[in-house]
């Protein structure tokens, strides 16, 4: 046994090793985390989809603007993408600051064969896992409410992961450049929450003033919401879907490239 | 896996070799062209005041911080290209603990072992042995957060040993610990050295350097001010004995003049005078002979502290 020696290994192996820390940590909180995963969509869909929806559905012209579907059917897939985005933004901010400053997990990892990119990839992969988990639960709750109109809604889970990571990766890159969590809170107030409210989750962006609409198109969330909704309603066109996926993938790529730079600058100076 | 160097090869090739090693952060030069070798099996120390460049040097050896200029070889490899391989064979005890406070003592060891890609069974077995070595076995299931500083430090050292490193780097291993905790740590480190682990440590405690280091360098303002064994340094930069004198006066400076010619050199401190001499008792008699009656007078052996203060000055660094 004394002959077993540590090795560097491949990038994939190292990424999975840094990932294993987060899964270790999750063991402490998985119960609470799953309970929240069920409760949040259940409460939102009950209040917004059914409660608010009962008002919206009785309003003739709004039904037409929603494309002839009920408000629950309209809002559920959008909320799924929006919830993924919001959660991923949190995961990309505070645990990253923790890894750098509060718990200093990243520094512990970097004293081992793991490299800065392994630390980054492992953590991003973990964020994607978390989003996938929560989105799967969301899908189940949504199905229990009878919201999806097409089996294509299954593809909304990977879309939610893309949407989440399109936010988490850039946020993580940004977090690595900050010294305190104040700017992260500002990101929430001025980016995440406005995006949550105005990217087509709760109402079609055709309702926005014309000058604001282009702003909504630029947000990754709008692409996520549009695609998620199209899948759930069963009217996803190939060209539009490819466009949305490409846009989200582009945001992720930018976030990862930026993260490689900011993490290296912060952790390997 | 590359074969480990045989003992004879290891003794020929230094485990760490630095030539003109430099680290700058923008305009600030933290380490300014230092040369040193660390041989396999020795305990080597970097002694110096805060800001001397010890931690920057340590981080470069640990391949966690790129070398600005000069050459550095660790285990015969270049940190710039083989960082991951080097780190798989060394252990690091950082200045600030990087333990996960929410995880248990045991889990901290298990998860750290995973970073090294060791089989789970091997990690478990080593974790059990290391907890015993660090005298933490009965705390294995406890969370780390409420543990005392000394216990956390022992856990950090245990954790750094999970990969059975050939070289252990310790950045101020006992700073902030009480005397009992320090002595226990020193004992554990001494045992590791007996087992053949090469130790490299930084410290600003003279007694720690004297206790643990076969050889050390004194760093000041990014450069090496002196190098040798603790005994050699004392012989070279201090006298055999020191006579400490305290008088019932506010200012000791005028008294230093009355003692002129005594010993090799006299150091005036705010609260006392130090007479560096080869014969403390003779100097003490001479003080009486000059009609002076100190409040306190005693002779002690010269320590690394005298060397250190002589070389790095008595002004407070930060």
Interface residues (C-beta under 8 A of the other chain):
Chain A: X1 X2 X4 X5 X6 X7 X8 X9 X13 X14 X17 X18 X20 X21 X24 X25 X28 X103 X104 X105 X107 X108 X109 X110 X111 X112 X113 X114 X115 X268 X269
Chain B: X1 X25 X62 X64 X65 X66 X83 X84 X85 X87 X88 X89 X92 X94 X96 X98 X99 X100 X101 X102 X103 X107 X110 X111 X112 X114 X115 X116 X117 X118 X119 X122 X125 X160 X163 X164
